[in-house]
Structures are given as C-alpha cells and as structure tokens.
C-alpha cells in the first residue's frame, strides 16, 4: 500500500495517508488496520472518510471493533453507526458487550434506534439478525413506468434493487420481481400483469442456515422476510448469507476435528484460547481410549497365548476407525445439505448395513490371506472374521452417531472423526479378542 502506514502515522502525514488508502478496497484497508498496534488503529481509522470508514468497519472482527469504538470520539462513532447499513449495524452490535451496546444505542437517532432494537430483539443466529429493512417495494396497480420512477427515487437507500417486491396497502407480500422483468416489460403495462405470485419467503425466527439453503436451492440474490400474517418486514441478501455459509462450514470443520468452534479468526486467537478450545475434547477422548486399554488388559491371557494376534491390532483398529470416519462424514454432510432427513434413518441404516457388509467381506478376505500365509488357518480365520465384523460395526457406528445427534437437535458435526475413531477402536478390540478367544477355544491345536 505504498509508504509504511506506521511511518506516515508517526510523522502525522494525514493527507498523504488518506490519498494512499482512499482508492484501496475496503477488505484490504481492514487487513492493513488490524496489523497496526492498537494505539495506532484509531488514528488510522480517523483518516477514513465517513462512507469508507463504515465499509471498512464492517469487515473487522468484534475483538477489533469494540476497542476501536471505545477509542473513537462520540461524534465519530455517531456518524459511523449512522452510515452502517441496518444489517451490518446489527452484526456489529451483537458482537459487543452489553455495556458497550447500551452506550452505542444512545448515539443513534430515533429511527436507527428503533431499527436496531427491533433487529436485536430476534434470536441470535436467526434470519431476523441478518435482515435489513432497506428494500424497494411497489404496488400491483402501478405501471412499469411509475415503478421505475419510484425505484430511481428510493433505490439509493436500498440494499439491492436486483429484486423488487410487490406488496399491497397493508404491506402484505404479493410477489418478488427481478429487475430484468421490469426492464423487458412495456412502460404502460401494470405490475400485476407480470406477476406470478410464486416468491419464496422466510420468517425472522428461522435459523440462518435455512436462509443459506433456500438461497442455494432457488438460486436467489435476495430473500424477503415476512411475519406470521405475511407482511413484508425486510430482506436478506446473498452476500450476508455467504458469510453465514462460510462461518457454518468453518464451524463444522472445527467440530469434525474435535475442536470447540473458535469465536474469532485463527490469526487473532491466542495460545491460551486455542488450548481451551482443544483440551476438553482431547481429555474426553483419552478416557475413551483408556477403555480400549482396558479391553486389552481383560484379554491379556488370550493375547499371551497367541502373540501373533498383536501383529494385526493396528491394522484392525485403523480399518475400523477409517470406515467409521467415512460413514460419519457422508452422513454429516448429507444432513447439512438436506440430502437426507432423520425420517429416512431406517432405509439409510439398511443401505449402510449392505455397504458395510460388502466392505467387510472384501477387507476380511484380504487380511485373511496374511494369516493363512503364515501357515496358520486359525489365525487367518480369526483376523478375517474380525475384520469383517469390525468394518460392518464401525460403518453402523459412523452412520448412527450423526442421526442420533440430529434427532436430539445436537449439531451432527459433533460426531467428529476422533470421536468415531475412538469408539470404533474400543469395539474393534472387543470384537477381535472375542472372536480370537472363540477360535482359540474351538480350533484343533489352537493358533
């Protein structure tokens, strides 16, 4: 970005700094700001124009926004909050402490205050928190020409004019029209003539993930939000939904690795913060693995009588964990994308029993050859049967974990790879030694 920013700030070359950053995209300016020491961030931010400062501020994380708001004078904060779109302002406010929120609300004008209180009233992670009341609506009896006059007048304050909403005098939503439909229609034609009343809408209490799925399913750029009576309250735009989709995907990936989801970006997380997010899961998984050690101790005599069994333990445990992880990953993603619903669990379970059986037979026959290659048919039979049973059971575990969690309204992503792997390890050892004990007891001459 040209000359070093800190150098320009230290030399108080404000005009030069302003010229250097005024043409830069807001995300890059935000990235430059967070690299500065905290005592220089407010000085840097003060150089930005009101419109640029609002755009840059919306790209900052809450842990950067709150100290910055405290460092800025009230008149600067008042202008900043007024320039922020309602949905961005809600996102800023919900990430702050209650004390800071209360103080900032006093800086809003009456209209903005009412908007902020209404949007903050909706549950966290709901569509209402994403919604903006800035949209363009028209009436069905208007002509296309008069609708365009209205769009030109009100469009500058709207979040988007790509979609124009049709409503009646009581603000009941009637339809959503793409701007293209209006452009191609005759100016003398009425809005009602190009309506088909087939628009999709959400309610403010709906989960944000529903907005993600709906926009993806219907390939929309914006979604109307209505109340229980069908009255138009606001809209949710695709750019906000994309942010939610990224956050949800990141959260699911972290849960899938047995990490409590981070509330901040990784680069902004401290060593202590990362430790606290990871240690609870690791500690819990150690306890599960101790059960596996207990299984080995319980079958110590069986293992001592046939030491060759120990050679296959890593292979069998690894195969069980891998199979369970595959199944769990497929199920978690299917649930997340609504390719599968909980009501289909029995059909899915039967399908996966078939898949697990085929996988188990294939892998069981393969590993049995290793046992037989040692001129020990009993060993080959043991590891072959164990592999088949382990793969089948691990596949069932991987399928059922997400389904059961989803049934109890727990995020299926919690059925993480480490959890499935550790559970499969315990069952793998128990099955292996149970089969080995049976074979040792019944095979002529043992193993």
C-alpha positions, 0 to 999 in steps of 0.5 A: 500500500505504498509508504509504511502506514506506521511511518506516515502515522508517526510523522502525522502525514494525514493527507498523504495517508488518506490519498494512499488508502482512499482508492484501496478496497475496503477488505484490504484497508481492514487487513492493513488496520488490524496489523497496526498496534492498537494505539495506532488503529484509531488514528488510522481509522480517523483518516477514513472518510465517513462512507469508507470508514463504515465499509471498512468497519464492517469487515473487522472482527468484534475483538477489533471493533469494540476497542476501536469504538471505545477509542473513537470520539462520540461524534465519530462513532455517531456518524459511523453507526449512522452510515452502517447499513441496518444489517451490518449495524446489527452484526456489529452490535451483537458482537459487543458487550452489553455495556458497550451496546447500551452506550452505542444505542444512545448515539443513534437517532430515533429511527436507527434506534428503533431499527436496531432494537427491533433487529436485536430483539430476534434470536441470535443466529436467526434470519431476523439478525441478518435482515435489513429493512432497506428494500424497494417495494411497489404496488400491483396497480402501478405501471412499469413506468411509475415503478421505475420512477419510484425505484430511481427515487428510493433505490439509493437507500436500498440494499439491492434493487436486483429484486423488487417486491410487490406488496399491497396497502397493508404491506402484505407480500404479493410477489418478488420481481427481478429487475430484468422483468421490469426492464423487458416489460412495456412502460404502460403495462401494470405490475400485476400483469407480470406477476406470478405470485410464486416468491419464496419467503422466510420468517425472522425466527428461522435459523440462518442456515435455512436462509443459506439453503433456500438461497442455494436451492432457488438460486436467489440474490435476495430473500424477503422476510415476512411475519406470521400474517405475511407482511413484508418486514425486510430482506436478506441478501446473498452476500450476508448469507455467504458469510453465514455459509462460510462461518457454518462450514468453518464451524463444522470443520472445527467440530469434525476435528474435535475442536470447540468452534473458535469465536474469532479468526485463527490469526487473532486467537491466542495460545491460551484460547486455542488450548481451551478450545482443544483440551476438553475434547482431547481429555474426553477422548483419552478416557475413551481410549483408556477403555480400549486399554482396558479391553486389552488388559481383560484379554491379556491371557488370550493375547499371551497365548497367541502373540501373533494376534498383536501383529494385526491390532493396528491394522484392525483398529485403523480399518475400523476407525477409517470406515467409521470416519467415512460413514460419519462424514457422508452422513454429516454432510448429507444432513447439512445439505438436506440430502437426507432427513432423520425420517429416512434413518431406517432405509439409510441404516439398511443401505449402510448395513449392505455397504458395510457388509460388502466392505467387510467381506472384501477387507476380511478376505484380504487380511485373511490371506496374511494369516493363512500365509503364515501357515496358520488357518486359525489365525487367518480365520480369526483376523478375517472374521474380525475384520469383517465384523469390525468394518460392518460395526464401525460403518453402523457406528459412523452412520448412527452417531450423526442421526442420533445427534440430529434427532436430539437437535445436537449439531451432527458435526459433533460426531467428529472423526476422533470421536468415531475413531475412538469408539470404533477402536474400543469395539474393534478390540472387543470384537477381535479378542472375542472372536480370537478367544472363540477360535482359540477355544474351538480350533484343533491345536489352537493358533 
